[in-house]
Amino acid sequence: MNNQVIPISDFHLALSVVLVLMAGGISAALRLGLLKSLAWGTVRTFVQLTFIGYVLNYVFAVNDLWLIFSMVVLMCYVAARASVKRTPNVPRYPVMLAFWSLLASTVLVGLVVVRIIINPDPWFSARIVIPIFGMILGNSMNGIALSLDRLYGEVFLRSGEVETLLAYGATPWEAVRGCVKDAMRAGMTPTINSLMVVGLVSLPGMMTGQILGGVEPGQAVRYQIVVMLMITAAVAAGCLMLVGLSYKRLFTDDGALKNEVTRSRQ
């Protein structure tokens, strides 16, 4: 087996734009109004990934624990901002709640994977830590966005039921417990679906990247199993933390449902 990485030249990288032109052609033919978004997204992809490539070269060379941690914190904040902006039902985007939920779940799960399962030398190797934490964040931000939006959406749809329960003496938690369960299910369902079909329908990016890089398929599969399980744990923990912290924001200090919650933003 040829274990050498096949490089992509500048010319061939430029040719990849043809792929997005195909998507643009479909958008134009069907008048979907997505041409501007596709063009801007493509430009951002090139600029952001090129920039992060230079940053990672520096971070990998320095391999300083505090620099790595600072980068992880920044990644968590950016992910938190991006995730809450996807929640049309949620008033006054709770960026800091999302940030702390993502940071706690990412660090907890990431340290278990890096320190105990992979255990590189040194354990805080930037070449291991940053990709692992990045994969956790990329999936967790989608999960918490879905769970948060579903929480507010369910309370909006069932506001009459919630207020009736409160009137009969239920605590805020008892009144929204069903909504919380639905929110957790919404946040975790995409991850569970991925667990069901991985290897049968899709070959995930981690595994595919390693195989393209020359790693034996058997070893790539082992890494992918770890990645899938760590993502599942992180999404579950992140959704639980964010929903657990957020449901109290639905109520006033007196335990009444806030008026803003009963007005959908969609």
C-alpha positions as CSV (number, residue, x, y, z in Angstrom):
1,M,0.0,0.0,0.0
2,N,1.2,3.5,-0.9
3,N,1.4,5.3,2.4
4,Q,2.4,8.7,1.0
5,V,0.0,11.6,1.1
6,I,-1.1,12.7,-2.4
7,P,-0.6,16.5,-2.4
8,I,-3.2,18.9,-4.0
9,S,-1.6,21.6,-6.1
10,D,-2.8,25.2,-6.3
11,F,-4.2,24.5,-9.7
12,H,-6.1,21.5,-8.6
13,L,-7.4,23.3,-5.6
14,A,-8.7,26.1,-7.8
15,L,-10.4,23.4,-9.9
16,S,-12.5,22.4,-6.8
17,V,-14.4,25.7,-7.3
18,V,-16.2,23.8,-10.2
19,L,-18.0,21.8,-7.6
20,V,-19.6,24.9,-6.0
21,L,-20.4,26.3,-9.5
22,M,-22.5,23.2,-9.9
23,A,-24.5,24.1,-6.8
24,G,-24.7,27.7,-8.0
25,G,-26.1,26.5,-11.3
26,I,-28.8,24.5,-9.6
27,S,-29.6,27.5,-7.4
28,A,-29.8,29.8,-10.4
29,A,-31.9,27.4,-12.5
30,L,-34.5,26.9,-9.6
31,R,-34.2,30.6,-8.5
32,L,-33.5,29.6,-5.0
33,G,-31.8,32.9,-4.2
34,L,-28.7,31.2,-2.8
35,L,-26.0,32.4,-5.2
36,K,-24.8,35.2,-2.9
37,S,-24.6,32.9,0.1
38,L,-22.8,30.2,-1.9
39,A,-20.3,32.7,-3.2
40,W,-19.7,34.3,0.2
41,G,-19.5,30.9,1.9
42,T,-16.9,29.7,-0.6
43,V,-14.7,32.8,-0.2
44,R,-14.9,32.4,3.6
45,T,-14.0,28.7,3.4
46,F,-10.9,29.5,1.4
47,V,-9.8,32.4,3.6
48,Q,-10.6,30.8,7.0
49,L,-9.1,27.5,6.3
50,T,-5.9,29.0,4.7
51,F,-5.6,31.3,7.8
52,I,-6.1,28.5,10.2
53,G,-3.5,26.4,8.4
54,Y,-0.9,29.0,9.1
55,V,-2.0,29.3,12.7
56,L,-1.9,25.6,13.3
57,N,1.6,25.4,11.8
58,Y,2.7,27.9,14.5
59,V,0.7,26.3,17.3
60,F,2.0,22.8,16.5
61,A,5.6,24.1,16.4
62,V,5.3,25.9,19.8
63,N,3.1,23.2,21.4
64,D,2.5,25.3,24.5
65,L,-0.2,24.2,26.9
66,W,-1.6,27.7,27.6
67,L,-1.6,28.6,24.0
68,I,-3.5,25.4,23.2
69,F,-6.0,26.1,26.0
70,S,-6.5,29.7,24.8
71,M,-7.2,28.5,21.3
72,V,-9.8,26.0,22.7
73,V,-11.5,28.7,24.7
74,L,-11.7,30.9,21.6
75,M,-13.1,28.1,19.6
76,C,-15.8,27.5,22.2
77,Y,-16.8,31.1,22.2
78,V,-17.0,31.2,18.4
79,A,-19.0,28.0,18.4
80,A,-21.4,29.3,21.1
81,R,-22.1,32.5,19.1
82,A,-22.7,30.5,16.0
83,S,-25.0,28.0,17.7
84,V,-27.3,30.4,19.4
85,K,-27.8,32.4,16.2
86,R,-29.4,29.4,14.8
87,T,-32.2,29.5,17.4
88,P,-35.0,31.7,16.0
89,N,-37.3,30.9,19.0
90,V,-34.9,32.0,21.6
91,P,-35.0,35.7,22.7
92,R,-31.9,37.5,23.8
93,Y,-29.4,34.9,22.6
94,P,-27.8,33.2,25.7
95,V,-24.3,33.3,24.3
96,M,-22.5,32.9,27.7
97,L,-24.8,30.0,28.7
98,A,-23.9,28.2,25.5
99,F,-20.2,29.1,25.9
100,W,-20.0,27.6,29.4
101,S,-21.9,24.5,28.4
102,L,-19.7,23.9,25.3
103,L,-16.5,24.6,27.3
104,A,-17.4,22.3,30.1
105,S,-18.6,19.4,27.9
106,T,-15.7,19.8,25.4
107,V,-13.0,19.9,28.1
108,L,-14.5,17.0,30.1
109,V,-14.9,14.7,27.1
110,G,-11.8,15.9,25.3
111,L,-9.5,15.3,28.3
112,V,-10.8,11.8,28.8
113,V,-10.1,11.0,25.1
114,V,-6.7,12.7,24.9
115,R,-5.4,11.9,28.4
116,I,-6.7,8.4,28.9
117,I,-7.6,6.8,25.6
118,I,-5.0,8.2,23.1
119,N,-2.5,9.4,25.7
120,P,0.2,11.0,23.4
121,D,3.6,12.2,24.7
122,P,3.3,14.9,25.8
123,W,-0.4,14.5,26.6
124,F,-1.2,18.1,25.5
125,S,0.2,17.6,22.0
126,A,-1.4,20.3,19.9
127,R,-1.5,18.0,16.9
128,I,-3.9,15.7,18.9
129,V,-5.7,18.1,21.2
130,I,-6.9,20.7,18.7
131,P,-8.3,18.4,16.1
132,I,-10.1,16.3,18.8
133,F,-11.6,19.3,20.5
134,G,-12.5,20.8,17.1
135,M,-14.5,17.7,16.2
136,I,-16.3,17.7,19.5
137,L,-17.2,21.4,19.1
138,G,-18.3,21.1,15.5
139,N,-20.9,18.5,16.5
140,S,-21.8,19.8,19.9
141,M,-22.7,23.3,18.6
142,N,-25.3,21.7,16.3
143,G,-26.8,19.6,19.1
144,I,-27.1,22.4,21.6
145,A,-28.6,24.7,19.0
146,L,-31.3,22.1,18.2
147,S,-32.0,21.4,21.9
148,L,-32.2,25.1,22.9
149,D,-34.5,26.0,20.0
150,R,-36.7,23.0,20.6
151,L,-37.0,23.9,24.3
152,Y,-38.3,27.4,23.6
153,G,-40.4,26.2,20.7
154,E,-42.1,23.5,22.9
155,V,-42.8,25.9,25.7
156,F,-44.3,28.3,23.3
157,L,-46.6,25.7,21.8
158,R,-47.5,24.3,25.2
159,S,-47.6,27.5,27.1
160,G,-51.2,27.0,28.1
161,E,-50.4,23.6,29.6
162,V,-47.3,25.0,31.4
163,E,-49.3,27.9,32.9
164,T,-52.1,25.5,34.0
165,L,-49.5,23.3,35.8
166,L,-48.0,26.3,37.5
167,A,-51.5,27.4,38.6
168,Y,-52.1,24.1,40.2
169,G,-48.9,24.4,42.2
170,A,-46.3,22.7,40.0
171,T,-42.7,24.0,40.2
172,P,-41.1,25.5,37.0
173,W,-39.2,22.3,36.5
174,E,-42.3,20.1,36.9
175,A,-44.1,22.4,34.4
176,V,-41.5,22.1,31.7
177,R,-40.1,18.7,32.3
178,G,-41.8,17.3,29.2
179,C,-40.5,20.1,27.1
180,V,-37.0,19.5,28.4
181,K,-37.2,15.8,27.4
182,D,-38.3,16.8,23.9
183,A,-35.5,19.3,23.7
184,M,-32.9,16.7,24.7
185,R,-34.2,14.2,22.2
186,A,-34.0,16.9,19.4
187,G,-30.4,17.7,20.2
188,M,-29.3,14.1,20.4
189,T,-31.2,12.6,17.5
190,P,-28.8,13.6,14.7
191,T,-25.9,12.1,16.6
192,I,-27.8,8.9,17.3
193,N,-28.8,8.6,13.6
194,S,-25.1,9.0,12.7
195,L,-24.2,6.1,15.1
196,M,-26.8,3.9,13.4
197,V,-25.5,4.3,9.8
198,V,-21.7,5.0,10.2
199,G,-19.7,2.6,8.1
200,L,-22.8,1.5,6.2
201,V,-24.0,4.8,4.6
202,S,-21.2,7.1,5.3
203,L,-17.4,7.1,5.9
204,P,-16.9,10.0,8.3
205,G,-14.3,12.6,7.8
206,M,-11.8,11.5,10.5
207,M,-11.6,8.0,9.1
208,T,-11.5,9.1,5.5
209,G,-8.8,11.7,6.2
210,Q,-6.6,9.1,7.9
211,I,-7.1,6.6,5.0
212,L,-6.2,9.3,2.4
213,G,-3.2,10.1,4.6
214,G,-1.9,6.5,4.4
215,V,-3.1,5.0,7.7
216,E,-4.2,1.4,7.6
217,P,-8.0,1.1,7.5
218,G,-8.1,-1.0,10.6
219,Q,-6.4,1.7,12.7
220,A,-8.5,4.4,11.1
221,V,-11.6,2.5,12.1
222,R,-10.4,2.4,15.8
223,Y,-9.9,6.2,15.8
224,Q,-13.3,6.7,14.2
225,I,-15.1,4.6,16.8
226,V,-13.5,6.7,19.6
227,V,-14.5,9.9,17.7
228,M,-18.1,8.8,17.3
229,L,-18.5,7.8,21.0
230,M,-16.8,11.0,22.2
231,I,-19.1,13.1,20.1
232,T,-22.1,11.3,21.5
233,A,-21.0,11.9,25.0
234,A,-20.1,15.6,24.4
235,V,-23.4,16.3,22.7
236,A,-25.4,14.7,25.5
237,A,-23.4,16.6,28.2
238,G,-23.6,19.9,26.3
239,C,-27.4,19.6,25.7
240,L,-28.0,18.6,29.3
241,M,-26.0,21.5,30.6
242,L,-27.5,24.2,28.3
243,V,-31.1,23.0,28.7
244,G,-30.6,22.7,32.4
245,L,-29.3,26.2,32.7
246,S,-31.7,27.7,30.2
247,Y,-35.1,26.5,31.4
248,K,-34.9,28.8,34.4
249,R,-34.7,31.7,32.1
250,L,-38.2,30.9,30.9
251,F,-39.7,32.0,34.3
252,T,-39.8,35.2,36.4
253,D,-38.4,35.3,39.9
254,D,-42.0,34.5,41.1
255,G,-42.1,31.3,39.1
256,A,-44.4,32.6,36.4
257,L,-43.9,32.0,32.7
258,K,-42.3,35.1,31.0
259,N,-44.4,36.9,28.4
260,E,-41.5,37.0,25.9
261,V,-41.5,33.2,25.9
262,T,-45.0,33.0,24.7
263,R,-44.2,35.1,21.6
264,S,-42.5,33.0,18.9
265,R,-39.7,34.7,16.9
266,Q,-40.3,32.6,13.8
